[in-house]
Amino acid sequence: MSAPQVKHRLTVALVQWASTLEPADNRAALERLDADADLVVLPEAFARDFGPPTDRLGPYAEPLDGPFATALEATAARLDATVVAGMFEQTDDAERPCNTLLARGRAHSSYQKVHLYDSFGYKESERLLAGPWEPTVVDVDGWKVGLLTCYDLRFPELARALVDRGAEVLVIPAAWVAGRTPDEHARKQEHWRTLVRARAIENTTYVVAVGQPEPRYTGCSVAVDPDGVVLAEAGPHPVVLHATLERERLEQVRATNPSLANRRTPGG
């Protein structure tokens, strides 16, 4: 059997859609999805929205071969793509599932969110379990794609661990919670955009960050190249964006700015 062809250009669709509190409706949305891309990225918790902080999430948890995973697999097959989206995964704790990303299609993997959103007045750890420290990189048409979820974006050591494992693209599905006042909302949008660009620049990687839209979340999905150049960016409302990632650009930036090669570590 011949080795799979490595694509010099990887097309990406950023699907900034809102999930609902009804899992069947979200699976139906997957059936309506029409995106011409190699890699299709939907937000965090797309199988079922978080709902109010008082909602127990255990009843909405599924196994990795459950209804949502089956629907995602069918969508990936129909689109002939790799599709990434978030769900709540069953654990031994009936009350607290994991916040998990699924990759289905040309790649087949999962990632349990490491950093829970105990911040800005929220306490995600009361409803969810943190996953183990296991940086997860998948192969999509010869591109190494590292998986992070939402709040993980604020922890540069995880992004760097993914790059150390070969990641050339960081994919970040999110439900970046909106601010409670106009000023806080604007700051949170700016945090999102600044952190996405920082992860790209410091790691000389592409970053594809896809959020749920307003009003509950901030939207502002964005694709950034390894030099921090914004390739595509959404506003706050539902939309599907497209971007093209080019291997020649990745190699050019890493040759011009070889910060990964120049890095020194304690004792090194």
N, C-alpha and C positions, 0 to 999 in steps of 0.2 A: 504494500500500500504506500503510495507517495505521500510525502509530508504536505500538510495543508498550506495553501498559498498565503504568504504574508502580504497584506495590503499596505501600499505606501500611503494611501489616504483612507481614513476611517470616518465614515459619516455618522453623525450622532443626532438623535432627536431628543429634545428636552420637553417633556410633556408636563406642563404646569397646570395640572387639573386638581380639583378638590375631591377628596374622598368623602363619603357620607357615613352615617351611622348604621346603614343597612348593607351588610356584606354582599348580598345578592345584587344590589345596584352597582356596586363597585366592580363586581365580576362582569356585569353587563356592559359597563363602560369599557372594559378591556376588549370586548367583542366589537365595539364601535371604533376602536382605535385604528387609525389609518396613518402610518408613518413610514416613509421610505428612507430607511437608514440601516446601517450595520448594527448600531447600538442604540437602543431605545430606553430612556431613563424616565421613570415615574417617581413620584415623591415617596417619602417615608410614610408608613401607616396607610398605604393605599388600600389595603384589604378592608380596613375599617378605621375610621377616624378615631382619635383619642377620646373625643367627647368631653364633657365637663370633668373637672378633677375628681369628682365624686364617683365617676363611673368605674366599676370593676371591669378589668380587661380580660380576666381569666375566661369568662364565658365566650369570648370572641377569639380565643386562641385556636390555632389549627396546627396539625402536623405538617411536615415539609412535603407530604404528598396529599394534602387535603384539597378542598374545593378551590381555594385561591391559587395554590401552586399548579393545580391541573389547568385552571383557566389561563394562567400566565404561560404555561407550556404551550397551550393551544394557540395563544396569541403570537408567541415567538415563532411557532411553526408557520402560521399563516403569513406573518410578515417576513419570514426567512431572515431572522435577526436574533441578536441576544437582547433580552428584555430584563431590566432590573426594576424591582419595586419592593416596597416594604410591607410587612405583615407582623402580626403577633403570633409567636411560635409557642406551642405547648411545652411545658416543663413539668418537672415533678411537683412543683408548687402550683396547685390548682388556682390560686388567687393571682399569681404573678407570672405571666409569660415573659419571654424574651422579645425584644424589639429587633426583628430580623429582616435583613435584606435577602431577597432571592434573586439569583441570576439564572435564567432559563433560556434555552435555545442553543446557539452555537457554543455557549459556555453553560456550565451547570454547577452551581455552587451556592453557598449561603454564608451570611456573616451576621453574628449576633452583636448588637451595639454594645460597645465597651463602656462608654461614658454616659451615664444617665443624667437627665436634665434636672438636677437639683440646684436651681438657679432662678434668678428673677422672680422669686416668689412661688416657684413650682417645686414639686417633690416627686419626680418621675419614679424614684426608687420605691415609693410606697405602692406603686401599681405594677412595676416591672422589675425583672432581674437583669443585672449586668451580665454580659457575655464574658468569656475568658479572653485574656490578651492573646489574640491569635490573628495577626495581620493577614488579611485574605486578599490574594491576588489571583485574578482569573485571566485566561487567554481569550481574547476576542480577535479573531482573524490575524493572529500574529502580534497583536498589541497586548502588552501587560497592563491590566486594569486593576487598580486597588480600590477596595470598597470601604467607605466610611458612612456614618449616618449622623446628620444634623449636628448635635452638640459636640460630636467628635472633632468637628472643624476647629474648635477652640484649643485643641491639644496637638501642637506641632509634632510631638514625638511619635504619634501614631502615623501621621503622614510620612514622616521620615523613615519609620520602620517599613512601611509599604514600599517606599522607593528603594530602601536597602534590599528588598526582596524582588526588585526589578520593575516596579510600577513605572509606567510612562504616562499613564492617565490616572487621575484620581476622580472617582465618581462619588458624589455626595447627595443622595436623596435626603430631603429634609421636610420638616414641618416647623419652620422657624417662626415661633410664636410672635404675634404682633405686640407692639408696645401698648401699654394701658393709657398713655397720654400721647398727644401728637409729638411732643419732643422725644419721649422714650421710643415711640414708633420709628421716628426718623433716625435715631441713634442705632436702633437694632438693625435697620436696613443698611446703615453705613458699616456697622460691625460685620454683617454678612458679606458685603461686597469687598471690604478691606481684607478680611480673613481669607476669602477665596483667592484673591489676587496674591496675598502673601504666601499661601501654600504653594501656588504656582511658581512664584519668583524664587523662593528659597529652595525649592526642590527641582527647579527647571523641568517641570512637568505640565502637561495639560491638566486642567481641572474642569469638570462638568458638574455643576451644582444645581439641583432641581428641587424647588420648593412648592408647597401648596399655596394657592393664591389667597388674597384678602377675601373676607374681612378677618377671619380668625388668624391667618398667618400673613407673612409679609410678601409672598411672591418673590419677584426679582431673581428668577432663575438666570444663570449666567454660565457661559463657556469662556474660558480664558486660556491663552496660549502659554508656553513655557517662559516667555519673557514678560508676562503680566498683561498682554494685550487682550482686550475684550473682543471676542469673536461674535458673540450674540448675547443679548440681554433682554429680559422681559421686564415689563412693569408689574403692577400688582394683580392684574386680572388673568383669568384662564387663557392659555395660549399654548401652541406647539411651536417651538423654535427648532432650527436646524443649524448645525455647524459642521465644518470639515476639519479634521485633524490631519496634519501632514507630517510624515516621518522626516522629510527633508528639513522642515522647520525645527523639529525637535533636535535633530543632530546639529543644526546650525547654532541654535541657542546654547546647547551644551558645549560646543566647541569654543564659542565666544566667551561664555561664562562658565568655566569648568569648576564651579564651586563644589560640586559633589566630589570631584577628584582631589580638590585642594583641601578638603575638610580634614581637620585634625581632631582627635578624640583624646580624652584623658589617658595618659600613659602611652599614647601613640606618637 
